[in-house]
């Protein structure tokens, strides 16, 4: 084990992790917005739009992110549309993540007992107030485990960004292996990098989930 090599090139992984968090963060925020809008359309069963959202969910969930990125980065330039690798990463992550967020939010909305909706309306609440004060807070708590899992899943999916020339941690690891043949050191730094990045997010999500659950049940 060459520790000098690890110390020398660890900053490269740090820079790649920052880029990964930047692109991943934007993609996750946008995918949550897509999930909220899409789940609301499905929950309200809006004609035509509901079918479009269902087709989008099936298309997105049944095609790999790598294929979607290849289409954006290599396919679109064939018809005169050229976008940067960073924007491809954001669009691809949003396209994939949006479908998972839609399913998470939709299932949580549908899990709310219809009696609560009827009770809210019988108390004179408008549909907007019912959604804001009764349905959405409970649905968000129910969706929290799936939301946390989706966020971690999407961050891990950024490992394929190296295929479109984005310098993520996987790109750095492959580059170092190709240049110096330091396979063991490069892969160890890669594993440690992902653990240092994802474990805190996992712990924070678990803490928030527990706090929200205790707030509901008073435990």
WOPE-V756387 format. One record per residue. N is the residue number from 1. RES is the residue in one letter. PHI is phi in whole degrees, -180 to 180 (999 if undefined). Layout:
((N	RES	PHI) (N	RES	PHI))
//
This chain:
((1	X	999) (2	X	-95) (3	X	-71) (4	X	-64) (5	X	-63) (6	X	-62) (7	X	-64) (8	X	-68) (9	X	-105) (10	X	-58) (11	X	-59) (12	X	-66) (13	X	-67) (14	X	-64) (15	X	-62) (16	X	-66) (17	X	-66) (18	X	-62) (19	X	-63) (20	X	-61) (21	X	-67) (22	X	-64) (23	X	-68) (24	X	-63) (25	X	-63) (26	X	-63) (27	X	-62) (28	X	-68) (29	X	-60) (30	X	-67) (31	X	-67) (32	X	-65) (33	X	-63) (34	X	-61) (35	X	-63) (36	X	-64) (37	X	-65) (38	X	-65) (39	X	-68) (40	X	-65) (41	X	-62) (42	X	-70) (43	X	-65) (44	X	-83) (45	X	54) (46	X	-72) (47	X	-56) (48	X	68) (49	X	-62) (50	X	-62) (51	X	-67) (52	X	-63) (53	X	-64) (54	X	-63) (55	X	-65) (56	X	-62) (57	X	-61) (58	X	-66) (59	X	-64) (60	X	-69) (61	X	-73) (62	X	-108) (63	X	-129) (64	X	-66) (65	X	-60) (66	X	-61) (67	X	-65) (68	X	-62) (69	X	-66) (70	X	-62) (71	X	-62) (72	X	-70) (73	X	-85) (74	X	-107) (75	X	-82) (76	X	-61) (77	X	-59) (78	X	-67) (79	X	-110) (80	X	89) (81	X	-110) (82	X	-118) (83	X	-127) (84	X	-69) (85	X	-65) (86	X	-63) (87	X	-67) (88	X	-59) (89	X	-62) (90	X	-65) (91	X	-64) (92	X	-62) (93	X	-67) (94	X	-66) (95	X	-62) (96	X	-72) (97	X	-66) (98	X	-58) (99	X	-68) (100	X	-68) (101	X	-68) (102	X	-59) (103	X	-65) (104	X	-65) (105	X	-71) (106	X	-62) (107	X	-65) (108	X	-71) (109	X	-64) (110	X	-74) (111	X	-79) (112	X	-71) (113	X	-62) (114	X	-62) (115	X	-61) (116	X	-66) (117	X	-66) (118	X	-64) (119	X	-65) (120	X	-63) (121	X	-69) (122	X	-69) (123	X	-83) (124	X	95) (125	X	-70) (126	X	-73) (127	X	-63) (128	X	-65) (129	X	-67) (130	X	-61) (131	X	-66) (132	X	-72) (133	X	-101) (134	X	-116) (135	X	-80) (136	X	-63) (137	X	-58) (138	X	-70) (139	X	-65) (140	X	-65) (141	X	-63) (142	X	-65) (143	X	-81) (144	X	-57) (145	X	-61) (146	X	-68) (147	X	-63) (148	X	-63) (149	X	-63) (150	X	-67) (151	X	-63) (152	X	-65) (153	X	-59) (154	X	-68) (155	X	-65) (156	X	-68) (157	X	-67) (158	X	-65) (159	X	-65) (160	X	-92) (161	X	-64) (162	X	-61) (163	X	-69) (164	X	-115) (165	X	68) (166	X	-90) (167	X	-85) (168	X	-92) (169	X	-66) (170	X	-66) (171	X	-61) (172	X	-62) (173	X	-62) (174	X	-65) (175	X	-65) (176	X	-66) (177	X	-64) (178	X	-68) (179	X	-84) (180	X	-119) (181	X	59) (182	X	-97) (183	X	-63) (184	X	-63) (185	X	-65) (186	X	-65) (187	X	-73) (188	X	-64) (189	X	-64) (190	X	-65) (191	X	-63) (192	X	-62) (193	X	-60) (194	X	-67) (195	X	-65) (196	X	-65) (197	X	-84) (198	X	-94) (199	X	-62) (200	X	-60) (201	X	-63) (202	X	-63) (203	X	-66) (204	X	-64) (205	X	-63) (206	X	-65) (207	X	-64) (208	X	-62) (209	X	-61) (210	X	-65) (211	X	-62) (212	X	-68) (213	X	-66) (214	X	-66) (215	X	-64) (216	X	-76) (217	X	-95) (218	X	69) (219	X	-93))
//
